[in-house]
């Protein structure tokens, strides 16, 4: 599911998505393994409350504009806007208890599936798909990925052509580290919708499996599309991570430096790019640039991932 709220792209109307790109990074050996990201990758921030980050209208997900390395001096910037979309819900916040029935919990996670995607179904089937997809969304949002997987696997068996079901199923498999299954579902989703939103997630799955040539192919495909800046940036981060995995740190750094490193109104995908770039600077031995990079992130969001720790380690 994309993190966006566009019903015109063949998906349910959402505000933001579950972490697209939620599990990607530059391939740093310092990052912890993320559920939903290749081992050894830079810790990628999880979406704050809400569904969003790898799956969204910005994949995880990924994104960008043009610009070469950032200034040696920290630019004045405003606090970033969130771009990790999550499915539109009736209420804000997370439920702290599972004492209520799944149906009542899922009522807060209303999903709107385009009428065309439900064509040929009986009223009872439509109701079931919508209700169960809402329950899966609630489970996904609360990181109960195995629960979400069970719900979605059943829906896919029964209603295998509903893009919204296929997308969230693929993203759930991604979070569980089931790369092949994720690839199968998201490739199917892309065929049905014609969307490139989940290409960064597909690339990250291939990266986790060591298919670096395939990662490069997906990146080439993605940059030829009209993908949103956030999605493009996430794809750039994954592609750079694959280069770093091959020991090509200089090439990885150059690729990230061509991304949206200059902006006075940073969004989360900018911070993710800056973090990946600073991490690569540190790995390459360019500690002054790494310190500036992490410091720039800290100026915008001191609580971003482990930025404070990284800065302290460079002092």
C-alpha positions in Angstrom: 0.0 0.0 0.0 1.3 3.2 -0.8 1.7 5.9 1.8 -0.2 8.3 -0.1 -3.7 9.4 -0.2 -4.4 8.9 -3.9 -7.4 7.0 -4.9 -6.6 7.8 -8.6 -3.6 5.5 -8.6 -5.6 2.3 -8.2 -5.2 2.1 -4.4 -7.3 2.9 -1.4 -7.4 6.5 -0.3 -4.6 6.9 2.3 -3.0 9.6 4.1 0.3 7.8 4.5 1.8 4.5 4.0 3.5 1.9 6.1 7.1 2.3 5.7 8.1 2.0 2.2 11.4 2.0 2.1 11.1 1.2 5.6 13.9 -1.0 5.7 16.6 0.3 3.5 19.9 1.9 4.1 23.4 2.5 2.9 24.7 -0.8 4.1 26.5 0.3 7.1 27.9 -2.3 9.4 26.9 -0.2 12.3 23.2 -0.4 11.7 21.1 -3.1 13.5 19.3 -5.6 11.3 15.9 -4.2 10.6 12.9 -6.4 10.3 12.1 -5.7 6.8 15.6 -4.8 5.6 18.7 -6.6 4.4 21.1 -7.6 7.1 24.0 -5.2 7.7 22.1 -2.2 6.3 22.0 1.2 7.9 19.3 1.5 10.5 16.4 3.1 8.8 14.0 5.0 11.0 10.7 3.3 11.6 7.7 5.4 10.9 6.4 7.1 14.0 2.9 6.2 15.0 0.9 5.5 12.0 1.2 3.1 9.2 3.8 4.8 7.2 7.4 4.2 6.0 8.3 1.5 3.5 5.0 1.4 1.9 3.8 4.7 1.2 3.3 7.5 -1.1 6.9 8.0 -0.9 8.1 4.3 -0.5 9.4 3.8 2.8 9.2 5.2 0.4 12.0 6.8 -1.2 12.3 10.1 -2.9 14.2 13.2 -4.2 15.2 16.3 -6.3 18.4 17.5 -7.7 21.4 18.9 -6.0 25.0 18.0 -5.4 26.8 17.8 -2.0 25.5 20.0 0.7 27.2 23.1 2.0 30.1 22.7 4.4 28.1 24.9 6.8 24.9 23.7 8.2 21.9 25.3 6.5 19.1 26.8 8.5 16.3 24.4 8.1 12.8 23.9 9.5 11.5 20.8 11.1 10.7 18.1 8.5 7.2 17.3 7.4 6.3 13.7 7.6 5.9 11.9 4.3 5.4 8.4 5.5 1.8 7.9 4.7 -0.6 5.6 6.5 -4.0 4.4 5.6 -6.7 6.9 6.5 -8.1 6.1 9.9 -11.1 7.4 11.9 -9.1 8.1 15.0 -5.5 9.1 15.8 -3.3 7.2 18.1 -2.7 3.5 18.8 -4.9 1.2 20.8 -3.1 0.1 23.9 -5.1 -3.1 24.5 -6.3 -6.1 22.6 -9.2 -6.8 24.8 -11.7 -5.6 22.2 -12.7 -7.7 19.3 -10.8 -7.5 16.0 -13.8 -6.0 14.3 -14.1 -3.2 16.8 -10.4 -2.4 16.6 -10.4 -2.5 12.9 -13.2 0.0 12.7 -10.6 2.6 13.3 -8.8 1.5 10.2 -11.2 2.1 7.5 -9.9 1.4 4.0 -11.6 2.6 0.9 -11.2 0.2 -2.0 -12.1 1.5 -5.5 -15.4 0.1 -6.7 -13.7 -1.4 -9.8 -11.4 -3.5 -7.6 -14.5 -5.2 -6.0 -16.3 -5.8 -9.3 -18.0 -9.2 -9.5 -18.1 -9.7 -5.7 -21.3 -10.2 -3.7 -22.1 -7.7 -1.1 -21.0 -10.1 1.6 -17.7 -10.6 -0.1 -17.1 -6.9 -0.4 -17.9 -6.4 3.2 -15.5 -9.3 4.2 -12.6 -7.9 2.1 -13.0 -4.4 3.4 -13.3 -5.6 7.1 -10.5 -8.1 7.0 -8.2 -5.7 5.1 -8.9 -3.1 7.9 -7.9 -5.7 10.5 -4.7 -6.5 8.6 -3.9 -2.8 8.4 -4.4 -2.5 12.2 -2.1 -5.4 12.8 0.5 -4.1 10.4 0.4 -0.6 12.0 1.1 -2.2 15.4 3.9 -4.3 14.1 2.0 -7.6 14.5 3.2 -8.7 11.1 2.6 -12.4 11.5 -1.1 -11.7 12.4 -1.3 -9.4 9.4 0.3 -12.1 7.2 -2.3 -14.7 8.2 -5.2 -12.4 7.5 -3.8 -11.3 4.1 -2.7 -14.8 3.0 -6.4 -15.9 3.4 -7.6 -12.8 1.5 -5.1 -13.4 -1.3 -6.3 -17.0 -1.7 -9.9 -15.9 -1.9 -9.6 -12.5 -3.7 -6.2 -12.6 -5.4 -6.9 -9.7 -7.8 -7.5 -6.9 -5.3 -4.5 -4.6 -5.5 -4.9 -3.2 -2.0 -4.7 -6.7 -0.5 -1.8 -7.8 -2.6 0.2 -4.6 -1.8 -0.2 -4.9 2.0 0.5 -8.6 1.8 3.8 -7.9 0.0 4.8 -5.3 2.5 4.0 -7.6 5.4 6.2 -10.3 3.9 8.9 -7.6 3.5 8.7 -6.8 7.2 9.0 -10.5 8.0 12.1 -10.8 5.8 10.4 -13.1 3.3 12.0 -11.6 0.3 10.9 -14.0 -2.5 7.3 -13.9 -1.4 7.4 -10.1 -1.2 8.9 -9.9 -4.7 6.1 -12.1 -6.1 3.4 -10.0 -4.5 4.7 -6.6 -5.3 5.6 -7.5 -8.9 2.0 -8.7 -9.2 0.8 -5.4 -7.6 2.9 -3.4 -10.1 1.4 -5.3 -13.0 -2.1 -4.6 -11.8 -1.7 -0.9 -11.0 1.1 0.2 -13.3 2.6 2.0 -10.3 6.4 2.3 -9.6 5.8 3.2 -5.9 7.1 -0.2 -4.6 10.2 -0.5 -6.8 12.4 0.6 -3.9 11.0 -2.2 -1.8 11.6 -4.7 -4.6 15.1 -3.5 -5.0 15.8 -3.9 -1.3 14.5 -7.5 -1.4 16.9 -8.2 -4.2 19.7 -6.4 -2.3 19.0 -8.6 0.7 19.3 -11.7 -1.5 22.6 -10.5 -3.0 21.1 -9.7 -6.4 23.0 -6.5 -6.9 22.7 -6.5 -10.7 18.9 -6.6 -10.3 19.1 -3.7 -7.8 20.9 -1.6 -10.4 18.3 -2.6 -13.1 15.4 -1.6 -10.8 17.1 1.7 -10.0 17.6 2.5 -13.7 13.9 1.7 -14.3 12.8 3.8 -11.3 14.7 6.9 -12.4 13.0 6.8 -15.8 9.6 7.1 -14.2 7.7 10.1 -12.9 7.9 8.7 -9.3 7.5 11.1 -6.5 10.7 12.6 -5.0 10.3 10.5 -1.8 10.1 7.2 -3.8 13.0 8.2 -6.0 15.1 9.1 -3.0 14.4 5.8 -1.3 15.4 4.0 -4.5 18.6 6.0 -4.6 19.4 5.0 -1.0 18.9 1.3 -1.8 21.0 1.5 -5.0 23.8 3.2 -3.0 23.5 0.5 -0.4 24.1 -2.2 -3.0 27.2 -0.3 -4.2 28.5 -0.1 -0.7 27.8 -3.8 -0.2 30.2 -4.4 -3.1 32.8 -2.2 -1.4 32.3 0.7 -3.9 32.0 3.4 -1.3 33.1 6.2 -3.5 30.4 5.3 -6.1 27.8 5.0 -3.4 28.7 8.4 -2.0 28.6 10.0 -5.5 25.1 8.5 -6.1 23.7 9.9 -2.8 25.4 13.3 -3.4 23.4 13.6 -6.6 20.2 13.3 -4.5 18.2 16.0 -2.7 20.8 17.0 -0.2 20.0 20.7 -0.4 16.7 21.8 1.0 15.5 24.2 3.6 12.2 22.3 4.2 13.4 18.8 4.9 11.0 15.9 5.0 11.8 12.5 6.4 13.1 11.2 3.1 15.7 14.0 3.1 16.8 12.9 6.6 17.1 9.3 5.5 19.3 10.4 2.6 21.5 12.6 4.8 21.8 9.7 7.3 22.9 7.2 4.6 25.3 9.7 3.2 26.9 10.6 6.6 27.2 6.9 7.3 29.1 6.3 4.1 31.3 9.3 4.8 32.2 7.7 8.1 32.9 4.3 6.6 35.1 5.9 4.0 37.2 7.7 6.6 35.9 11.2 5.9 35.0 11.9 9.5 34.6 15.7 9.1 31.9 15.2 6.5 30.3 12.5 8.5 30.2 14.8 11.5 28.6 17.6 9.5 26.1 15.2 8.0 24.9 13.8 11.3 25.0 17.2 12.9 22.8 18.6 10.2 20.2 15.9 10.9 20.5 16.6 14.6 19.7 20.2 14.0 16.5 19.2 12.4 15.5 16.2 14.5 17.8 15.3 17.4 15.8 12.1 18.0 16.3 10.7 14.5 17.4 7.1 14.7 20.8 7.0 16.6 22.1 10.4 15.4 23.1 11.6 18.8 25.1 8.4 19.4 26.8 8.7 16.0 27.8 12.2 16.7 29.2 11.3 20.1 31.3 8.5 18.5 32.8 11.1 16.2 33.8 13.6 18.8 
